[in-house]
Amino acid sequence: WDAQSGTPVRVMEGCRDTLISTGRNKNWPSMLWVATLGGIVRHVVFSPDAQTIAACSGDGNINIFDAKTGVLEMRLRGHTAVVWTISFSPDGKRLASGSTGRSVVIWDLQTGDTVGEHLTGHSDEVTSVAYSPDGRFIASRSWDGEIRIWDAQSGAAVRVMEGCRGLGRLAYSHDGTKIACCGEEGIVVRDAQSG
């Protein structure tokens, strides 16, 4: 869509089942690459520098691809359940992930190892994670509507606030002062500091 006029610019074929991107159609004949994963792809994101793509799926793994070639660079294994959500840190050196196992995991993308212990405390599936714009905090949202803010370095829980229930995402405002989430109740916006 054109951001100014709101008119459609081009139509492309999207994803079905386990494909990150899918093939040719009459409206958009060129395709950069295709990757298949084990299980349904739940979330896919570009790194801040757009050099890599991370994708998570129902098999509990997170796959890191070269964005130009589609070559699998790394497979992160550590979740024991479906991974719903992933978020790159602003510097692109770490990745946070959340799963049906009710935990958030922080990954070092240089080594592929987890950083510290899994962040636990949610009483339901983690459906969304987001780094704050300055990289100091990670927000996570669970199916029951709880939002938890974590210190990205220590993994300590900083605050807990109510969001919205059901499957949905959350996001920080660009200045990091607000957190918005969506779910069954619609959209809830909270002050990131006070809750």
Salt bridges, closest charged atoms under 4 A:
ASP134 OD2 - ARG136 NH1 4.00
GLU146 OE1 - HIS122 ND1 3.08
GLU146 OE1 - ARG148 NE 2.83
GLU185 OE2 - ARG165 NH2 2.84
